[in-house]
Amino acid sequence: MTRSTTDEAAVPPLPSPKERRRLREAKSLSEEEVAAAVGVTRATVRSWETGRTSPRGRKRALYAKLIAPEPAVKPRVVKPPAVTPEAAAAAVVVPEAVPEATDLPETPPAAPPADPPPAPAPAPISDTRSGAEAPDERRVSPAEAFDELYARTAPGLVRQTYLLTGRRALARESVERAFELAWQRWPEVAVDRDPAGWVRAAAYEYAMSPWHRLRRTHRQPDAPPTEPGKRALFDALLDLPPAYRRTLLLYDGVGLDLPETAAETEASTPAAAGRLMTARAAVAERLPELADAAPAEQSALLHDRIGGLARAEHVPVPRPARAVRTGSENKARLWTRAAVAGVALLIAVTGLTLHTAPTHYEPPISPPERVGGVPPRGGPQKLTAQDLKLQKSLSEQLAHGPERLVPRLE
């Protein structure tokens, strides 16, 4: 085992991305301060808090130590004063009968209770290392835990997604796809601090994808409510930009606080506050009763109005949890088989190419072409009479300048 592996094993596991951001803001640390302390950029810290990447090595240890929660202060144990022999003798001659107990008060009460309440039984402690459980604790299977989460959150989540998109079919599709993704990553979702928030974030991301505009069934929103007040609120929500609409729905509709809203929308807390105020002002222009209300009253009124709008609208009921789990498993199985088939096809094509490819280079044969006229003479040929006469005259005449050197064979 290398030294880096040993160091990473010694560092405690990091919390979930949302919990990392909450712990940082609880200590009043900005992203720039954390980046300067760890030795990275602000974008890297933001990617750690959104779950895109995770720190490693020395930076992981520094980051874990920086955002670690403050240890709980242990209560101070006050030792009882030492009992002298005189005090012990005085205690023996007390006429009242003292009940046997391990901890007695220093000053006995004036009138002791007739029937003291029994001491609470200690809570069972489960050994996580050996997997021991309490006698009355029932083990819940992953499928049962998933079905319980689905039954508790899926119907309300469909209504929330409908208010976010204005499309009933898309709302149901988004929620079902988010739960399919959650079942594929259930070991990660099950240990998350807020599994319902994990699914909600996945459903919102899928529902707000701009690619749905290319689909014929989701190009236009569904018909708005017929009641004037609800229709005004519905139109005001859909006229907001997607990021502002999501912030308003999470804060005033779902009831999250501002740091959690900012973490789920992947924005800073001041940016989320600015989006919330802008969205409230835009909705207040459509709803006169919100214009003169205080911020706290606006939040309460919007919470009631959004909740009433979500409950009044008829949205499709999501499929049963078993069907969602089966669909998720079928999709995962299909993608796995497609990946295996693609790899097998690639291996077959590579083998066929290696088998049929030539082992040496063969220059291509140039295409034939027609030659016109008399071909030029090339190479040694028999000299004609004219050539012999010219050669003789050149050998007999001297060139201008010094006499040429003629090599001779000896």
MARLUMVO-799878 format. One record per residue (C-alpha): chain; x, y, z; residue number from 1. Coordinates in Angstrom, 3 decimals, m for minus. Each point is the difference from the previous one (the first is absolute). Last residue first. Layout:
PT A X Y Z NUM .
...
***
This chain:
PT A 48.662 3.574 m69.405 410 .
PT A m3.422 1.463 m0.870 409 .
PT A 0.019 3.620 m0.909 408 .
PT A m1.978 2.859 1.380 407 .
PT A m0.151 3.119 m2.201 406 .
PT A 0.817 3.215 1.733 405 .
PT A m1.387 2.957 m1.817 404 .
PT A 2.263 2.647 m1.366 403 .
PT A m0.380 3.340 1.691 402 .
PT A m2.564 2.483 m1.337 401 .
PT A m2.280 m0.272 m2.971 400 .
PT A m0.721 m3.618 m0.831 399 .
PT A 2.287 m1.949 m2.187 398 .
PT A m1.324 m1.611 m3.161 397 .
PT A 0.806 m3.616 m0.888 396 .
PT A m2.260 m1.694 2.570 395 .
PT A m2.972 2.194 m0.770 394 .
PT A 0.334 m0.577 m3.743 393 .
PT A 0.136 m3.780 0.474 392 .
PT A m3.100 m0.077 2.227 391 .
PT A m1.970 2.065 m2.498 390 .
PT A 0.910 m2.350 m2.844 389 .
PT A m0.926 m3.053 2.074 388 .
PT A m3.380 1.501 0.944 387 .
PT A m0.744 0.795 m3.653 386 .
PT A 0.873 m3.509 m1.004 385 .
PT A m2.350 m1.447 2.612 384 .
PT A 1.013 m1.242 3.373 383 .
PT A m1.413 m3.329 1.188 382 .
PT A m2.013 0.362 3.260 381 .
PT A 0.784 0.378 3.731 380 .
PT A m3.105 0.984 2.098 379 .
PT A m2.993 2.028 m1.004 378 .
PT A m1.469 1.114 m3.231 377 .
PT A m3.169 2.021 0.279 376 .
PT A m3.255 m1.707 m0.937 375 .
PT A m1.403 1.066 m3.365 374 .
PT A m3.470 1.440 0.161 373 .
PT A m2.838 m0.840 2.459 372 .
PT A 0.031 m2.289 3.054 371 .
PT A m3.338 m1.415 1.234 370 .
PT A m0.403 m0.529 3.759 369 .
PT A 0.012 m3.105 2.163 368 .
PT A m1.092 0.293 3.657 367 .
PT A 2.730 0.008 2.632 366 .
PT A 0.321 m3.219 1.912 365 .
PT A m0.234 0.635 3.751 364 .
PT A 2.997 m0.656 2.172 363 .
PT A m0.396 m3.096 2.171 362 .
PT A 0.918 0.521 3.646 361 .
PT A 0.348 m3.049 2.137 360 .
PT A m2.235 m2.074 2.352 359 .
PT A m3.266 0.703 m1.806 358 .
PT A m3.169 0.407 2.155 357 .
PT A m2.482 m2.889 m0.086 356 .
PT A 0.670 m1.540 3.414 355 .
PT A 0.702 3.237 1.861 354 .
PT A m3.165 1.551 m1.403 353 .
PT A m2.082 m3.040 0.896 352 .
PT A 1.354 0.075 3.552 351 .
PT A m0.774 3.702 0.395 350 .
PT A m3.513 m0.462 m1.391 349 .
PT A m0.632 m2.882 2.414 348 .
PT A 1.350 1.942 3.015 347 .
PT A m2.167 3.011 m0.864 346 .
PT A m3.058 m2.208 m0.389 345 .
PT A 0.653 m1.610 3.398 344 .
PT A 0.398 3.425 1.630 343 .
PT A m3.246 1.199 m1.574 342 .
PT A m1.837 m3.155 1.063 341 .
PT A 1.243 0.390 3.580 340 .
PT A m1.102 3.645 0.056 339 .
PT A m3.399 m0.880 m1.445 338 .
PT A m0.406 m2.802 2.538 337 .
PT A 0.792 2.381 2.837 336 .
PT A m2.343 2.652 m1.386 335 .
PT A m2.818 m2.545 m0.199 334 .
PT A 0.637 m1.323 3.524 333 .
PT A 0.005 3.532 1.407 332 .
PT A m3.200 0.764 m1.866 331 .
PT A m1.620 m3.221 1.224 330 .
PT A 1.094 0.686 3.587 329 .
PT A m1.448 3.507 m0.105 328 .
PT A m3.241 m1.265 m1.513 327 .
PT A m0.298 m2.664 2.699 326 .
PT A 0.590 2.570 2.751 325 .
PT A m2.565 2.349 m1.520 324 .
PT A m2.535 m2.818 m0.393 323 .
PT A 0.520 m1.031 3.623 322 .
PT A m0.515 3.566 1.157 321 .
PT A m3.384 0.218 m1.630 320 .
PT A m0.356 2.431 m2.890 319 .
PT A m0.500 3.680 0.648 318 .
PT A m3.511 1.456 0.272 317 .
PT A m0.742 2.560 m2.686 316 .
PT A m0.614 3.576 1.167 315 .
PT A m3.341 1.623 0.747 314 .
PT A 0.555 3.522 1.253 313 .
PT A m1.531 1.077 3.297 312 .
PT A 2.794 m1.333 2.222 311 .
PT A 2.768 1.800 m1.869 310 .
PT A m1.934 3.277 m0.143 309 .
PT A m0.827 m0.183 3.709 308 .
PT A 3.636 m0.633 0.875 307 .
PT A 1.142 2.894 m2.173 306 .
PT A m2.571 2.332 1.572 305 .
PT A 0.752 m1.079 3.572 304 .
PT A 3.771 0.270 m0.379 303 .
PT A m0.371 3.257 m1.912 302 .
PT A m2.072 1.471 2.809 301 .
PT A 2.472 m1.129 2.667 300 .
PT A 3.009 1.328 m1.931 299 .
PT A m1.751 3.279 m0.742 298 .
PT A m0.920 0.383 3.661 297 .
PT A 3.646 m0.379 0.989 296 .
PT A 1.090 2.464 m2.706 295 .
PT A m2.676 2.538 1.075 294 .
PT A m3.187 0.258 m2.044 293 .
PT A m0.942 2.989 m2.168 292 .
PT A 0.672 m1.648 m3.381 291 .
PT A m1.086 m3.512 0.935 290 .
PT A m3.770 0.658 m0.131 289 .
PT A 0.402 1.505 m3.483 288 .
PT A 1.046 m3.312 m1.610 287 .
PT A 1.454 0.469 m3.493 286 .
PT A 2.510 2.698 1.001 285 .
PT A 0.685 m1.958 3.197 284 .
PT A 1.243 m2.923 m2.118 283 .
PT A 2.752 2.145 m1.541 282 .
PT A 0.977 1.455 3.380 281 .
PT A 0.139 m3.468 1.538 280 .
PT A 2.219 m1.243 m2.830 279 .
PT A 2.399 2.915 0.408 278 .
PT A 0.211 m0.524 3.775 277 .
PT A 0.640 m3.733 m0.416 276 .
PT A 2.615 0.487 m2.697 275 .
PT A 1.877 2.438 2.205 274 .
PT A m0.111 m2.368 2.967 273 .
PT A 1.289 m2.848 m2.188 272 .
PT A 2.876 2.191 m1.173 271 .
PT A 0.842 0.965 3.588 270 .
PT A 0.006 m3.714 0.993 269 .
PT A 2.232 m1.059 m2.855 268 .
PT A m1.455 m2.080 m2.798 267 .
PT A m0.212 m3.708 m0.766 266 .
PT A m3.843 m0.016 0.067 265 .
PT A m0.019 m2.649 2.717 264 .
PT A 2.694 1.777 2.023 263 .
PT A m1.713 3.384 m0.271 262 .
PT A m3.310 m1.443 1.157 261 .
PT A 1.733 m1.756 2.886 260 .
PT A 1.704 3.258 1.017 259 .
PT A m3.317 1.953 m0.281 258 .
PT A m2.223 m2.300 2.023 257 .
PT A m2.192 m2.578 m1.666 256 .
PT A m3.785 0.364 0.173 255 .
PT A m1.159 m1.958 m3.061 254 .
PT A m1.987 2.876 m1.479 253 .
PT A 1.594 3.185 1.330 252 .
PT A 3.660 m1.049 m0.096 251 .
PT A 0.048 m2.837 m2.535 250 .
PT A m2.636 1.484 m2.304 249 .
PT A 1.558 3.449 0.052 248 .
PT A 3.464 m1.345 m0.769 247 .
PT A m1.306 m2.203 m2.819 246 .
PT A m1.877 2.872 m1.603 245 .
PT A 3.042 2.264 0.236 244 .
PT A 2.229 m2.618 m1.689 243 .
PT A m2.605 m0.754 m2.700 242 .
PT A m0.634 3.651 m0.896 241 .
PT A m3.414 1.190 1.231 240 .
PT A m2.938 0.072 m2.423 239 .
PT A m1.066 m3.501 1.062 238 .
PT A m0.438 1.073 3.616 237 .
PT A m1.994 3.117 m0.894 236 .
PT A m2.268 m2.007 m2.299 235 .
PT A m0.825 m2.467 2.790 234 .
PT A m0.539 2.782 2.537 233 .
PT A m2.382 1.806 m2.354 232 .
PT A m1.785 m3.259 m0.820 231 .
PT A m0.441 m0.759 3.677 230 .
PT A m1.653 3.360 0.601 229 .
PT A m2.143 m0.123 m3.152 228 .
PT A m1.324 m3.580 0.490 227 .
PT A 0.209 m1.901 m3.302 226 .
PT A 3.399 m1.536 0.624 225 .
PT A 2.537 0.145 m2.855 224 .
PT A m0.177 m2.351 m3.030 223 .
PT A 3.169 m2.029 m0.375 222 .
PT A 3.343 1.489 m0.968 221 .
PT A 1.138 m0.009 m3.659 220 .
PT A 2.965 m1.830 m1.513 219 .
PT A m0.330 m3.077 2.202 218 .
PT A m1.823 m2.480 m2.258 217 .
PT A 1.935 1.016 m3.126 216 .
PT A 3.396 m0.484 1.539 215 .
PT A 2.565 2.630 m0.947 214 .
PT A m0.966 2.149 2.974 213 .
PT A 0.963 m2.889 2.268 212 .
PT A 3.659 0.689 m0.815 211 .
PT A m0.064 3.068 2.256 210 .
PT A 0.345 m2.198 3.117 209 .
PT A m2.154 1.381 2.808 208 .
PT A m1.809 m3.288 0.698 207 .
PT A 3.227 m2.023 0.150 206 .
PT A 1.670 2.361 2.460 205 .
PT A m3.160 0.274 2.111 204 .
PT A m0.350 m3.784 0.260 203 .
PT A 3.657 m0.459 0.992 202 .
PT A m0.244 2.743 2.641 201 .
PT A m3.189 m1.524 1.418 200 .
PT A 1.575 m3.457 0.165 199 .
PT A 2.960 1.278 2.003 198 .
PT A m2.290 2.134 2.162 197 .
PT A m2.067 m3.074 0.868 196 .
PT A 3.186 m1.861 0.935 195 .
PT A 1.006 2.773 2.447 194 .
PT A 3.153 m0.836 1.991 193 .
PT A 1.075 m2.487 m2.665 192 .
PT A 0.686 m3.562 1.144 191 .
PT A m2.816 m1.543 m2.065 190 .
PT A 0.782 2.154 m3.036 189 .
PT A 3.540 m1.332 m0.451 188 .
PT A m0.867 m3.682 0.412 187 .
PT A m3.145 0.710 m2.091 186 .
PT A 1.842 1.172 m3.098 185 .
PT A m2.052 m1.986 m2.533 184 .
PT A m3.050 0.436 2.231 183 .
PT A 0.547 3.763 0.094 182 .
PT A 0.266 0.131 m3.798 181 .
PT A m3.323 m1.791 m0.294 180 .
PT A m1.401 2.384 2.625 179 .
PT A 1.093 3.007 m2.063 178 .
PT A m1.446 m1.580 m3.166 177 .
PT A m3.353 m0.487 1.697 176 .
PT A m0.025 3.589 1.249 175 .
PT A 0.916 1.442 m3.383 174 .
PT A m2.555 m2.091 m1.893 173 .
PT A m2.781 1.035 2.373 172 .
PT A 0.853 3.677 m0.346 171 .
PT A 0.400 m0.305 m3.777 170 .
PT A m3.498 m1.446 m0.296 169 .
PT A m1.473 2.803 2.117 168 .
PT A 1.670 2.913 m1.743 167 .
PT A 0.126 3.441 1.677 166 .
PT A 3.750 m0.448 0.574 165 .
PT A 0.710 0.976 3.626 164 .
PT A m3.613 m0.193 1.161 163 .
PT A m0.176 m3.497 m1.484 162 .
PT A 3.267 m0.903 1.707 161 .
PT A m1.508 0.888 3.371 160 .
PT A m3.108 m2.074 m0.711 159 .
PT A 2.104 m3.013 m1.026 158 .
PT A 2.087 0.419 3.149 157 .
PT A m3.103 m0.171 2.151 156 .
PT A m0.975 m3.369 m1.476 155 .
PT A 3.579 m1.410 0.110 154 .
PT A 0.994 0.923 3.574 153 .
PT A m1.463 m2.484 2.482 152 .
PT A m0.741 m2.924 m2.321 151 .
PT A 3.411 0.274 m1.644 150 .
PT A 1.897 0.235 3.289 149 .
PT A m1.841 m3.059 1.351 148 .
PT A 0.562 m1.926 m3.222 147 .
PT A 3.723 0.782 0.112 146 .
PT A 0.289 m1.161 3.612 145 .
PT A m1.885 m3.181 m0.826 144 .
PT A 2.212 m0.704 m3.025 143 .
PT A 3.169 0.630 1.996 142 .
PT A m1.089 m2.530 2.653 141 .
PT A m0.969 1.188 3.449 140 .
PT A 1.450 m1.856 2.994 139 .
PT A m2.366 0.078 2.939 138 .
PT A 1.216 1.361 3.327 137 .
PT A m1.532 m1.670 3.063 136 .
PT A 3.095 m2.039 0.974 135 .
PT A 2.395 2.847 m0.873 134 .
PT A 2.372 m0.722 m2.805 133 .
PT A 3.557 m1.301 m0.288 132 .
PT A 1.891 0.698 m3.249 131 .
PT A 3.401 m0.888 1.442 130 .
PT A 1.574 3.399 m0.556 129 .
PT A m3.191 1.953 0.395 128 .
PT A m0.578 m1.320 3.498 127 .
PT A m3.508 0.997 0.925 126 .
PT A m0.591 1.723 3.308 125 .
PT A m3.315 m0.621 1.674 124 .
PT A m1.346 3.013 1.838 123 .
PT A 0.435 m0.124 3.744 122 .
PT A m3.182 m0.643 1.947 121 .
PT A m1.495 3.062 1.557 120 .
PT A 0.185 0.133 3.789 119 .
PT A m3.266 m0.809 1.709 118 .
PT A m2.013 2.906 1.334 117 .
PT A 0.137 0.361 3.774 116 .
PT A m3.120 m1.287 1.776 115 .
PT A m0.526 1.749 3.347 114 .
PT A 1.914 3.095 m0.886 113 .
PT A 2.412 1.338 2.629 112 .
PT A m1.329 2.902 2.076 111 .
PT A 2.600 2.522 1.106 110 .
PT A 2.497 m0.993 m2.598 109 .
PT A 3.424 m1.329 1.062 108 .
PT A 2.922 2.449 m0.483 107 .
PT A 3.116 m1.474 m1.629 106 .
PT A m2.071 m2.050 m2.375 105 .
PT A 0.627 m3.745 m0.103 104 .
PT A 1.587 m1.933 m2.819 103 .
PT A 0.405 m3.811 0.321 102 .
PT A m3.206 m0.614 1.845 101 .
PT A m1.185 m1.847 3.097 100 .
PT A m2.906 1.689 1.641 99 .
PT A 0.746 2.114 3.077 98 .
PT A m2.024 m0.884 3.043 97 .
PT A m0.626 3.026 2.196 96 .
PT A 1.600 m0.122 3.482 95 .
PT A 3.367 1.476 m1.085 94 .
PT A 2.622 m1.641 2.287 93 .
PT A 2.010 m1.393 m2.900 92 .
PT A 0.279 3.313 m1.794 91 .
PT A 1.637 1.591 2.992 90 .
PT A 2.578 m2.780 0.066 89 .
PT A 0.720 0.530 m3.699 88 .
PT A 0.336 3.731 0.507 87 .
PT A 2.487 m0.569 2.818 86 .
PT A 1.974 m2.533 m2.078 85 .
PT A 0.388 2.576 m2.791 84 .
PT A m1.733 m0.376 m3.364 83 .
PT A 1.908 1.474 m2.912 82 .
PT A m1.992 2.391 m2.065 81 .
PT A m1.896 m1.349 m2.995 80 .
PT A 1.826 0.298 m3.325 79 .
PT A m1.493 2.403 m2.451 78 .
PT A m0.003 m1.333 m3.559 77 .
PT A m0.055 2.795 m2.535 76 .
PT A m2.335 m0.725 m2.845 75 .
PT A 1.763 m0.804 m3.269 74 .
PT A 0.057 2.775 m2.555 73 .
PT A m1.018 m1.369 m3.408 72 .
PT A 2.757 0.063 m2.536 71 .
PT A m0.210 2.806 m2.576 70 .
PT A m0.911 m1.284 m3.411 69 .
PT A 2.799 m0.836 m2.463 68 .
PT A 0.109 2.478 m2.875 67 .
PT A 3.721 0.845 0.257 66 .
PT A 1.148 m3.425 1.137 65 .
PT A m1.701 m1.702 m2.940 64 .
PT A 1.439 2.582 m2.415 63 .
PT A 3.529 m0.405 1.364 62 .
PT A m0.184 m3.800 m0.154 61 .
PT A m1.437 0.036 m3.513 60 .
PT A 2.665 2.459 m1.131 59 .
PT A 2.701 m2.329 1.290 58 .
PT A m1.246 m2.920 m2.069 57 .
PT A m3.201 0.406 m1.949 56 .
PT A m2.826 2.480 m0.381 55 .
PT A m3.302 m1.005 m1.627 54 .
PT A m1.459 0.978 m3.357 53 .
PT A m3.432 0.758 m1.466 52 .
PT A m1.728 m0.202 3.382 51 .
PT A m1.271 3.587 0.095 50 .
PT A 2.077 0.941 3.047 49 .
PT A 3.228 m1.419 m1.438 48 .
PT A m0.661 1.750 m3.328 47 .
PT A m0.401 3.282 1.869 46 .
PT A 3.312 m0.529 1.778 45 .
PT A 1.683 m0.643 m3.356 44 .
PT A m1.529 3.137 m1.515 43 .
PT A 1.380 2.057 2.882 42 .
PT A 3.516 m1.129 m0.795 41 .
PT A 2.198 m2.306 2.048 40 .
PT A 2.481 0.328 2.877 39 .
PT A m2.049 m1.385 2.888 38 .
PT A m0.051 3.214 2.031 37 .
PT A m0.287 2.301 m3.026 36 .
PT A m2.856 m2.059 m1.479 35 .
PT A m1.833 m0.072 3.334 34 .
PT A 0.329 3.767 0.338 33 .
PT A m1.127 0.604 m3.593 32 .
PT A m3.040 m2.250 0.424 31 .
PT A m1.099 1.990 3.011 30 .
PT A 0.144 m1.180 3.590 29 .
PT A m2.636 0.958 2.565 28 .
PT A 0.472 m3.268 1.942 27 .
PT A m3.608 m1.000 m0.679 26 .
PT A 0.563 0.991 m3.633 25 .
PT A 2.745 m2.593 m0.348 24 .
PT A m2.015 m2.671 1.825 23 .
PT A m2.999 0.591 m2.260 22 .
PT A 2.168 m0.167 m3.125 21 .
PT A 1.521 m3.292 1.020 20 .
PT A m3.425 m1.346 1.011 19 .
PT A m1.333 0.654 m3.492 18 .
PT A 2.989 m1.823 m1.531 17 .
PT A m0.442 m3.032 2.304 16 .
PT A 2.366 m0.386 2.915 15 .
PT A 3.701 m0.834 m0.409 14 .
PT A 1.365 m3.297 1.237 13 .
PT A 2.580 0.264 2.803 12 .
PT A 3.632 0.406 m1.137 11 .
PT A 2.247 m2.923 1.020 10 .
PT A m0.819 m1.993 m3.136 9 .
PT A 1.014 2.945 m2.160 8 .
PT A 3.352 0.229 1.804 7 .
PT A 0.682 m3.727 m0.408 6 .
PT A m0.794 0.162 m3.703 5 .
PT A 2.338 2.953 m0.378 4 .
PT A 2.817 m1.888 1.797 3 .
PT A m0.227 m3.008 m2.256 2 .
PT A m1.386 m3.389 0.983 1 .
***
